[in-house]
Amino acid sequence: MPSRRQPTPTHTPPPAPAAPALTRLEVRRLATIETLDLDLPGGFLAFTGETGAGKSIIVDALGLLLGGRGGSDLIRSGTDDLLVTAFFGEQEQSASRRITVQGRSTARLDGEVVAVRELGEWTGERLTIHWQHSAQSLLSPAHQRDLLDRQLPDELAAYIQAYRAWQQATSRLETLRRNERERARQLDLLEFQAKEIGDAAPQAGEEEPLQAELGRLSNLESIAAGAAGALELLSEGEINAAGLIAEAVRSLNSGAKYDETSAQLQTELRTALEAVQAVVGELRSLAEDSAPDPEELERVETRLSLLARLRTKYGPELDDVLEFQARVEQELSALNRDEQDAGTLDAEVERLLQVVRQHGERLGRARAVHAGPLAARLVSVVRELGMPHARMEFQLEPLAEPGPHGLQDVRLVFSANPGEALGSLSEVASGGELSRVMLAISTVLGAGTPAVVFDEVDAGIGGAAALAVAEQLYTLARDRQVLVVTHLAQIAARADHHFKVEKVLQGGRTHTSVRPLSAQERLHEIARMLSGNTSEAALQHAGELLGLSG
């Protein structure tokens, strides 16, 4: 049996495989998987197994992290939920999704609960899956246009900027024209509101002192009566506080001459007497002022009533009234500007349209220059992938009006067979052909994400075409991590790492497992894929194939 071919001393080592973007995958209770913990290296990873082994179950698990449909039918029978967790990059950031038998779906990023949409967007920046029968992104006109426009970012950015400016001006002009009557009504209302609040000139915090003043004016008789009673007790009664304190001061005269404490106490009593006398003066004024000033009372009541009316209409608090006034003034200013601008906006819209057309024509010329060479590069790779008669073109069709991405529709058309007219990919390309076109695009333009998965990219090919597909996948894996589900030995033999998907019966239940193969196990798996057995001839053939791929 020949050994794996060794490079000669002068042989240049092949480029190293890309580092792993997807470092680990953990799956629990998904379909026939009970428990799966899979460490994933970088480079080109092939997943193989016998028909019916469930090779695509890895792809299905990753699809859930991209926001794919997650019905309860995916849950392993007899269990309550499924859980898929993937770890990405050197920091091992985690993305997970749990689905219960009740149909509830919980998504997490680094343990934090997020929406399934957010999970899909996050994972989609790190992982792309090209399904055999659902290369929907390639069928999208926007995606096809983007393939070409990636070659001319400056022209596209300039056009988009000009288009947005034109659209904003157009939208504003349409709004002004549509709402002229409404604007006039709004102006009348805002001007009334601004005048009503402006005439009142409310001040922040003025209600509280006004309420206190109203309380005082409304209760002057009670205030005067209380002051008179206090005055009686302090100075005007037959026996009063001022007289008693004065008598106490006199009583200390004799002792104060000889005793420091008595002198100090006498001084304090004199101070107290002065304080009482000062209070007596103020009490007398209060006692004499028992009749409120009708004009002052009316002024306070009127002001409070006005503020209350403003709060009812524009409140509920006076601070809210002031905020409302500020908003009204801003809206009035904007409406007045609109009225002034409406007269000149027509000309501005026309000017911006001409700018859009100029940038659109420049973008169109750039597209025309790049479309042919890019299509030729793609066709060259596609023909190597088992479609020797394939043709591809970017068709540029003018639009009646400028669109968000230019003055043309961009469409990628395709034909795999001689004599067939070019048609849209969605109508003329099979699932396997779509997968190989995606592989060609990934090779020529880059896969777009650090990790890319191909499911059954080898459908309907063999022989030299299979070797060509394998070589393209190998080349792509020098730049990013590539995971491929395949049934072709030629592709599996070219991989940097080989995993086998197996289905076994344990305890009356079916279990799917995935494991990396040793060199000897890989030889036997390649032989099985080539011949359906591991005979000596099959093993020899497998060894030759692995040697060619080394």
Buried (B, 14 or more C-beta within 10 A) or exposed (E): EEEBBEEEEEEEEEEEBBBBBBBBBBBBBBBBBBEBEBEBBBBBBBBBBBEEBBBBBBBBBBBBBBBBEBEBEBBBEEEEBBBBBBBBBEEEBBBBBBBBEEEEBBBBBEEEEBEBEEBBEBBBEBBBBBBBEBBEBBBEBEBBBBBBBBBBEEBBEBBBEBBEBBBEBBEBBEBBEEBEEEBEEBBEEBEEBBEBBEEBEBEEEBBEEBEEBBEEBEEBEEBBBBBBEBBBEBBBEEEBBBBEBBEBBEEBEEEBEEEEEBBEBBEEBBEBBEEBBEBBEEBBEBBEEBEBEEEEBEBBBEBBEBBEEBBEEBBEEBEEBBEBBEEBBEBBEEBEEBBEBBEEBEEBBEEBBEBBBEBBEBBBEBBEEBBEEBBEBBBEBBBBBBBEEBBBBBBBEEEEEBEEBBBBBBBBBBBBEEEEEBEBBBEBBEBBBBBBBBBBBBBBBEBBBBBBBBBBBBBBBEEEBBBBBBBBBBBBBBBBBBBBBBBBBBBBBBBBBBBBBBBEEEEEEBBBBBEBBEEEEBBBBBBBBBBEEBEEEBBBBBBBBBBBBE
